[in-house]
Amino acid sequence: METENTEASGLGKSMLPAAKGLDLIGRKERPMACCPGCIAPTPLISTLAFSHYEFYCLECGGHFGFLSPRAETDTPELHAIYKALEAEWEEHAGTRLIVEGREPQATTEQLAADLTARDWMLERAGKTVIANG
């Protein structure tokens, strides 16, 4: 396998593994961003609720940066799974989450909604929820 001279392109050697992220170069179809931690292809939810992590996996609860997802071919079956996960996300967490670092500006009601959404996320991923209070 030939490798590109990353020094000449300005990417540097440290960018080489990260550049494999979604492997968009040379693809004719648009890939589906899937969880790198789940065995079965599991579409990720795109969110800005977590600092430095743009994707969330509803199945395992993993947070992933922009270059972390595993690229899978967007089949009709995988797209249907994504749509179902996206609808579930919107119902339980979507607009309820507060972007990390913005908590001081949130109202009491917004903080309660954020806590409820994060508890749901943990339960959905099969993690233990510790009750506050």
C-alpha positions as CSV (number, residue, x, y, z in Angstrom):
1,M,0.0,0.0,0.0
2,E,1.4,3.4,-1.0
3,T,1.4,6.2,1.6
4,E,1.1,9.9,0.8
5,N,3.9,12.1,1.8
6,T,2.1,13.8,4.7
7,E,5.0,16.2,5.5
8,A,4.7,17.7,2.0
9,S,1.0,18.1,2.3
10,G,1.3,19.9,5.6
11,L,-0.7,17.2,7.5
12,G,2.3,15.9,9.5
13,K,2.8,12.3,10.6
14,S,0.5,12.6,13.6
15,M,-2.5,13.2,11.4
16,L,-2.1,10.0,9.4
17,P,-4.2,7.6,11.7
18,A,-6.8,10.3,12.3
19,A,-7.2,10.9,8.6
20,K,-8.6,7.4,8.2
21,G,-11.7,8.5,10.3
22,L,-14.7,8.4,7.9
23,D,-12.4,7.6,4.9
24,L,-14.2,10.0,2.6
25,I,-11.5,10.3,0.0
26,G,-12.2,8.1,-3.0
27,R,-15.7,7.0,-1.9
28,K,-18.5,7.4,-4.4
29,E,-21.3,6.8,-1.9
30,R,-21.8,8.8,1.3
31,P,-20.8,6.7,4.3
32,M,-22.9,6.3,7.5
33,A,-21.0,7.3,10.6
34,C,-21.1,4.2,12.9
35,C,-19.9,3.4,16.3
36,P,-16.3,2.1,16.4
37,G,-17.0,0.3,19.7
38,C,-20.1,-1.7,18.8
39,I,-19.7,-5.0,16.9
40,A,-22.8,-4.6,14.7
41,P,-22.9,-1.4,12.6
42,T,-24.7,1.1,14.8
43,P,-25.3,4.6,13.4
44,L,-24.2,7.4,15.6
45,I,-26.2,10.5,16.6
46,S,-24.6,13.8,15.7
47,T,-24.7,16.2,18.6
48,L,-22.9,19.2,20.0
49,A,-23.9,18.5,23.6
50,F,-20.5,17.1,24.6
51,S,-17.3,19.2,24.6
52,H,-14.9,17.8,22.0
53,Y,-17.2,14.9,21.0
54,E,-19.6,15.3,18.0
55,F,-21.1,11.9,18.0
56,Y,-23.0,9.8,20.6
57,C,-23.9,6.1,20.4
58,L,-27.3,5.2,21.9
59,E,-26.3,1.5,22.1
60,C,-23.1,1.7,24.1
61,G,-23.2,5.2,25.4
62,G,-19.9,6.1,23.8
63,H,-18.8,9.7,22.9
64,F,-16.7,10.1,19.7
65,G,-14.9,12.9,18.0
66,F,-15.4,13.9,14.4
67,L,-12.7,11.5,13.0
68,S,-13.6,8.5,15.3
69,P,-16.6,6.9,13.6
70,R,-16.3,3.7,11.6
71,A,-17.5,4.3,8.0
72,E,-20.2,1.9,6.8
73,T,-22.1,1.8,3.5
74,D,-25.4,3.6,3.9
75,T,-27.7,0.7,3.1
76,P,-31.5,1.0,3.3
77,E,-31.5,-1.2,6.4
78,L,-28.8,0.9,8.1
79,H,-30.6,4.1,7.1
80,A,-33.8,2.8,8.7
81,I,-31.9,2.0,11.9
82,Y,-30.5,5.5,11.9
83,K,-33.9,7.1,11.4
84,A,-35.3,5.1,14.3
85,L,-32.4,6.0,16.6
86,E,-32.6,9.7,15.6
87,A,-36.4,9.8,16.4
88,E,-35.7,8.2,19.8
89,W,-32.9,10.7,20.4
90,E,-35.2,13.7,19.5
91,E,-38.0,12.4,21.7
92,H,-35.8,11.9,24.9
93,A,-32.7,14.1,24.6
94,G,-32.5,16.2,21.5
95,T,-33.3,19.8,22.7
96,R,-33.1,19.0,26.4
97,L,-29.4,18.7,26.7
98,I,-27.3,21.7,27.7
99,V,-24.0,22.2,25.9
100,E,-21.2,21.4,28.4
101,G,-19.9,24.6,29.9
102,R,-23.2,26.4,29.5
103,E,-24.8,25.1,32.7
104,P,-24.3,28.4,34.7
105,Q,-26.6,30.2,32.2
106,A,-29.3,27.6,32.4
107,T,-32.5,27.9,34.3
108,T,-33.6,25.4,36.9
109,E,-36.1,23.9,34.5
110,Q,-33.4,23.5,31.8
111,L,-31.0,21.9,34.3
112,A,-33.8,19.4,35.3
113,A,-34.5,18.6,31.7
114,D,-30.8,18.1,31.0
115,L,-30.5,15.8,34.0
116,T,-33.6,13.7,32.9
117,A,-32.1,13.4,29.3
118,R,-28.7,12.3,30.6
119,D,-30.3,9.8,32.9
120,W,-32.3,8.4,29.9
121,M,-29.1,8.2,27.9
122,L,-27.4,6.1,30.6
123,E,-30.4,3.9,31.0
124,R,-30.7,3.4,27.2
125,A,-27.1,2.4,27.0
126,G,-27.5,0.0,30.0
127,K,-25.4,2.0,32.4
128,T,-26.1,2.6,36.1
129,V,-28.0,5.8,36.9
130,I,-27.1,7.3,40.3
131,A,-30.1,9.3,41.6
132,N,-29.3,12.9,42.5
133,G,-30.4,14.4,45.7
